[in-house]
Amino acid sequence: MTSQQAIGVLMLSPFYFKMSPVDRKKLVQEYCDSFNKSVMQQKNSADSKK
């Protein structure tokens, strides 16, 4: 997931706009990292079932 995609999702929450820019940047990075880790785990799980 790109930062732009994450921002698009996170902007749906009113809490996003109450955060400081520094906190927003950190949240976007954490969201991307978490999403990408989840995708990799799913991919590895699917590969191991083959």
C-alpha positions in Angstrom: 0.0 0.0 0.0 1.3 3.4 -0.9 1.2 6.4 1.5 -1.4 8.1 -0.8 -3.7 5.0 -0.5 -3.3 4.9 3.3 -4.1 8.6 3.6 -7.2 8.1 1.5 -8.4 5.4 3.9 -7.3 7.3 7.1 -9.0 10.5 6.0 -12.4 8.7 6.4 -11.8 9.1 10.2 -12.5 12.4 11.8 -9.7 11.6 14.3 -7.2 11.8 11.5 -7.7 15.6 11.2 -7.3 16.1 14.9 -3.8 14.8 14.8 -0.7 16.8 14.4 1.1 16.5 11.0 4.0 14.6 12.7 1.5 12.1 14.3 -0.3 11.8 10.9 2.9 10.9 9.2 3.7 8.3 11.8 0.2 6.8 11.6 0.4 6.6 7.8 3.8 4.8 8.0 2.5 2.4 10.7 -0.7 1.7 8.7 1.3 0.9 5.5 3.7 -1.3 7.4 0.9 -3.2 9.1 -1.0 -3.6 5.8 2.0 -4.8 3.9 3.0 -7.2 6.6 -0.5 -8.7 6.6 -0.4 -9.1 2.8 2.9 -10.8 3.0 1.7 -13.2 5.6 -1.4 -14.1 3.5 0.8 -14.6 0.5 3.2 -16.9 2.4 0.3 -18.8 3.9 -1.2 -19.3 0.4 2.2 -20.4 -1.0 2.7 -23.0 1.8 -0.7 -24.6 1.0 0.4 -25.3 -2.6 
